[in-house]
Amino acid sequence: MLYFLHEWTELFSPLRIFQYITVRAFGAAGTAFVIGLLLGPSLIRLLRQFKIGQQVRQQAEVKQLYELHGPKAGTPTMGGILIVIAATLATILWAIPTNGFILLALSTFLFMGGIGFWDDYLKVARKQSKGLGAKQKLLLQGLWSLGVVWWLLNWPTTAELSRQLMVPFLKDPLIQNIGWAGALFLVMAVLVGCTNAVNLTDGLDGLAIGCANTVAAAYLAMSYVAGHVIFAGYLQVPYVVDSGELAVFCGALLGAGLAFLWFNCYPAKVFMGDTGSLALGGAIAIVAILINQELTLLFVGGVFVVEAMSVLIQVGYFKLTGRRVFRCAPIHHHFELLAKERTEKAGLPLGLIETTITTRLWVVSIICALIGIATLKIR
């Protein structure tokens, strides 16, 4: 909404700054951060009051992990509500509310967050350990993907671009027209895959949100380039008219994520739950789709990709052979168990394990984000 203040420059010339995407992107980041910091303590108290706490599994196969994560039982969860509220309010305040890209990105963010909220509610409030079934989640995510494809194929701004298959390191589309079926497969694979990959990564204090912040920052830059005719032409990436506004949305995600990390860093005072992880995954995916940088997400979100692949490999190999590739999946738990043995032998505090693994994966995520941004130039 603040964008429209630039129309009053005749009365007060400095108001012209509100027409610049860069100003509004950083403004959204700062606003979301402040909102998150202010609402965080109250939300945590509210979650404690209603006894919305984390449940930690105690099955035999995860006995060693329970020794590390057992003390976390009862920690407030569903903290993703904080991310959703802060990012949504900041986006509404700083972005152009009538921009189609903002409407679709924000709708996807809220819809995926709604699925996560429903899942968390069933698990925590209704005490249904499995929450919303995997098939139900996939069905809802698939239906939303179908709606996104319909929107993209029928919206003049994206009708042609959504049929192109862009590949990193190539300046021209690998396939000029993949048809509606190809577009549906691509959107569904990216949207469903990214949403659940972020969810799988959410297993250590600060891990998922830290990695999501680096991805949001990378796509902030990439969205700005995609919506800038000169930069897009110079870097030979698809120019998507009006998509630069997505940089404001990414800024809001980044600010909200940093605020949540304030409370989620080790030892976490609150967990995001599926409410936050599904919302963030959906938001990241839809931005990548809208600027035709879907496959670049394989680089930018490298940590999420590895986490998801470790689960697929573990489950697939176990079904085929009855044996496991990793000690536990997702792979951050594999690293935990390896580090636990070494830490115990060295007589060091077990608390160092989680912070060490999380910090190193943050470093990897930053490197992956830089590589993803570099693909814009290497074409």
N, C-alpha and C positions, 0 to 999 in steps of 0.2 A: 504493500500500500504506500510505503514511503516513496516509491518510484514517482508517483504523481506529483510530488512536491516540486519536481523540477519545472513544472508548468507555471510556477509562481516566481520564476527568476526575475521578472520585471520588478517585482516588489522587493526581492532579496536575492541578489545574484548568486551567493554561495549555494543556494538550493540546487543549482545545476549539477552538483556532484552526485545527486541521487539518480541521475540517468546512467551513470557508469556502472557496469556490471562488477568490476573489481571492487569498487567501494561497497556495493551492496552485498557482495559475497563475503567480504571480511566483516561487514556489519552484521550479517546473519550469523556468522561464526561467533562473534563476540556476544551477541544477544542470546544465542542458544546456550553458550557457556554460562553466562550470568544467570539465566533462568534455571539451568540445571543445578548450579551451586545453591541457589536460593531455595528451590523446591526439594532438593535432595534430602536434607535432614528431616523435613516434615513427612516426606513419603516413606522414609525408612521407619520412622516412628509409627506411622499408620500401618505399615505392613507388619510390624511387630505386634501392634495392638490386635490385629485380626489373625495373628499367628500364621501368617503366610510365609512359612519357612522352607528351606531346602531339605529334601529328603536324600539321604545317602545310602546307596545299596550296600548290603552286607553279605551277598552271596559268596559262596566259597571261591568262585573263580576270580573275584576281585577283592579277596581278603587283604592282600598286601596294599591295595589302593585304599581300602577302608582305614587302614592304619594312618594314612596320610590325610584322607579327606573326612574321616569320621568326626573330628572336632567342628567341621563346618555345618553339621546337621543343625537345622533350626535357624540358620542365617536367612534373613529376609530375601525372598526371590520375587520375580515379576517386576524387578526394578527397571525393566525395559520400558515401562510406562513413562519413566522420567525422560528417556531418550525420545520417545514418540512425542510427548508433550512439548519438550523444548525445541526439537527440530521443526515440528509443525508450526508452532507459534512464530518462530523466527522466519520461516519460509513465507508465511502469510504476511508478515510485517515488511519484509525486505524485497520479496520477489514481485514480479508483475502477476497479479492474481488471475488475469485472463489468458496468460500464456498457456498454450496447449501442452507443451512439454512439462511445465510445472504441474498442471492439473493431473496428467497421467502419472508422473513420478510420485506425487504426493498421494494419489489414490492407491497406487501399488504399495507404497510404504505403509499406509494405514490398513489396507486389506490384509497384507501379510502379517502385520502386527496384530490384527484382529484374530487371525488364525492362531497365532502364538498365545494370545491372551486366553482364548477359549481352551487351548491345550493346558496352559498353566492352571487355569481355574479348575478344570476337571481333576488335575493331579493334586493340587494343593487344597483347594476349598472343598471339593467333593471326595477327596481321598481315593481317587481312581488312579492307581499307580502307573498305568500305561497312558493315561490321558486320552487325547484324541488319537485314534488309530492312524498308523502310517498310510493306509489306503485312503482314509478320509482326508488327510493332509494333502496327499498327492492329487486327489480328485479336485479339491478346492483350488490348489495351485495350478493345476492343468486347465481348469475352467477359466481362471483369471488370465492365463497365458493365451487362451483362445480369444478372449475379449480384447487383449492387447494387440494381437495380430489383426483382428478385424479393424480396430481403430487405426493401426498403422497403414494397412492396405487401402483404407477408404479416406484417409486424410491426405489432401493434396500435397502437403509439405513433405510427407514421408512415403507416399505411395510407391515412388520409384526406388528410393534408397532402401526401403525395407526388403526389396527383392534382390538386392545386391549382396554378395558374399565377400566381405572385405577380410583380407588376411594380413597379419603383421608382416612388415618388411616389403610389401608390394604396394605400389602407388595406385594401381588400377584394380578393380574388383576381379577376384579369381573367377567368379561366375557372375555374369551380368544379370541374369534373371533366374532365381532359384524357384520361382513360382510360389503360390500360396502354401502348398504343402511343405516346401523347403523352409519357407519363412516360419511356419508354425512349428516345425521341428526345431529350428534354431532358437526361436524365442522360448519355447518350452524347455529345451535343454539348458539354456542359460539361466532362465528365471527359476526353474525348479532346482537345478543343480546348485546355483549360487546360494539360494535361500537355505537349502539344507546343509551346504558345506559350512556356512557360517555357524549354523546350529551345532554341527559336530565339533567345531573348533572351540566352542564355549565349554571348556572343562577345567581351566586353571584361572586363578584370580588375575584379571586384567588381560588375559590372552586374546580373546575374541575381539574385545573392544579396541585394544591397542592396534591389532592388525587391521580392523575395520577403519580406524582413523587414518592409517597410511593410505589405504585404498581410496577413501573419500578425498583425501588431499590430492592424490594422483588424478582422479577423475574430475576434480575441480579444475585443474589445469587443462586437462584434455577437453572438457566441455567448453571452456573458454575459447580454446583454439578452434574447435569444431564450429562454433558460432561466429567466428571472426573471419570475414571473407579474405582478408589479406594474409593472416597467419595460416589459415587453412590452405590457401593457394600456394604459399611459400613452402609449406611442409608437405604439400600434395596429399592431404587427407580429405575425406568427404566434408564438404561444407554443408552444414545443416542449418537452414535459415531459422533464426530465433532460438536455436538450441543453447546458445551461450548463457541463457537464463538458468540453465541447470547448474551452472557454477555457483549460483546463489543457494540452490538446494543442497549441493555438496558442502558448501560452507556451513550451512545449518547442521548438517549431519556431523561434520567435523567438530563444531563447537559443542554440540550435545554429547558427542562421544567423549570429548576431553573432560566435560563435566562429570559424566558417569564414571570415567576412569578415576576421578578424584576419590570416589567412594568404593570403587571396585578393585583398586590395587591391593596387593597383599599386605595384611590380611583383610579380605573383602568384608565390607559392612553390608553389602547388598549384591545380589546376583541379578543379571538381566533376565534370565529365564527365556523361554521360547518367545515371549512377547517382544523382547529386544532383538534376539538373534535372527528370527524370521523377518522382522521389520527391516533390519539392517541389510540382510542378504537380498531381500526383494528390492530395496532402494538402490543398492550397488548394481544389481543386475539390470534394472530398468534404465538406469543412466547409461550403462554400457551399450544397451540395445538401441537407445534413442540416438546416440551419436555414431552408430555404426562401428563401434569398437568392441564388439562382443568377444572376439577371439583374443583380443589384447588382454582381456580379463584373466586369461591363463597365466600371463606374466605378472600383471599387477596384483592379482590375488593368489600368488603362488603358494602361500601358506595354506589358504583355504583349499586349494586344489589338492595339495599333498595330504592334508587331513582327510578329505573325502575319499581320495584314492586308497589310502591306507585301510579304510573301513571296507571298501569294495574288494580289495585284494584279500583281506583277512577273511571276510565272509565267504567269498568265492572259493578260496583255497581250502578253507575248512570243510565246505560242502563236498568238494571233490576228493579230498584226501583224509579228512578227519584230523588234520594237524593245523597248527597256526604258524603264520609267517612272523608275526609280531607277538610279543608277550601279552599285549593288550592293545586294542584299537579304540579310538583314534590314536595316531602315532605319538601324540604328546604323552599319553599314558605309558606307552612303551619306553619313552625316554625317562619317565618318572621311575619306573621299576628298575631300570638299569642304574640310574643315579642313586636310588635308594640303597642298593647293594653296596655301591662304592662309598656312599656317605657313611653308612653304618660301619664299614670296615675302617674308615678313617676316623671314626668317632666324632663326626661333625654334626651340628644340629640339622634335623630333617627339614626345618623351615627354609633352608637355603635351596633345596631342590626346586621348589615351585618358582621362586623368584629367578633362579638361574635359567631355567628352561623358558620361562615367559620372556625374559629380557632378550635371550638369544633369538627366539622366534620373532620378536619385534624387529631385531636387527635384520633378520632374513626378509621380513615383510617390507622393510624400508628399501632394501636392495632390489627386491622384486618390483616394487613400485617405480623405482628409478629406471629399471630395465624396461618396464612397460612404457614409460614416458619417452625413453630413448627410441623406441620403435617408431615414434612419429617422425623422427628425423632420418632414421636408417631405412630408406625405401629405394 
